Amino acid sequence: MSDNSNASSAATNTPAEDNLRWYVIQTYAGYENKVTRNLLNRIAQREMQHIISDVIVPTEEEIEIKNGQRRTILRKVYPGYVLIRMVLNDDAWYLVRNTPGVSGFVGNGNKPSPLDEQEVRTILRQMETVEPKVKVTYQVGQTIKVIDGPFTDFEGVVDSIDQERGRVRVLVSFFGRETRVDLDFLQVTKGVE
């Protein structure tokens, strides 16, 4: 989880902390992590941890398979948005709105709308998912090349993709006949088109 830092509050609850709610702020595209760092710095400088307790960029791990290479990346679940847990008062609103890269709060008109607690729990649970999702750049009908296993150097056409199992079914020409072969995502790469 990238930049999912907390501006921790004191151990005892103050009346302000009892009014903490989750809100969504909209950022300029690609500025989510920068906005998070800026907010955390500004919160610390102004000692507002009791008013703004959490700033999170919702991310999830994703395994990207490209050209037979597997790499784990952190993908933003909601690009252009940052979650913030805060007491909505004039000081907090002003601090957030005047942070570089923030374009506004999500809400009705000029009034930010707090998120439902169940929505927040769902988002946070999604971020903690143990099993990363697999992102594949192959498509049905695409020509691919087998780079590992008994069919190495064969070319074929993607017949189906099984994201859950990390497998791809390929039609390869074997002794003049089309044969369906189930392969792992890592055993194929994009073919010459």
Sequence and secondary structure as in RCSB ss.txt:
>XXXX:A:sequence
MSDNSNASSAATNTPAEDNLRWYVIQTYAGYENKVTRNLLNRIAQREMQHIISDVIVPTEEEIEIKNGQRRTILR
KVYPGYVLIRMVLNDDAWYLVRNTPGVSGFVGNGNKPSPLDEQEVRTILRQMETVEPKVKVTYQVGQTIKVIDGP
FTDFEGVVDSIDQERGRVRVLVSFFGRETRVDLDFLQVTKGVE
>XXXX:A:secstr
 TT  B    SS  HHHHT EEEEEEE TT HHHHHHHHHHHHHHTT TTTEEEEE  EEEEEEEETTEEEEEEE
ESSTTEEEEEE  SHHHHHHHHTSTTEEEE EETTEE    HHHHHHHHHHHT SS EEEE   TT EEEE SST
TTT EEEEEEEETTTTEEEEEEEETTEEEEEEEEGGGEEE   
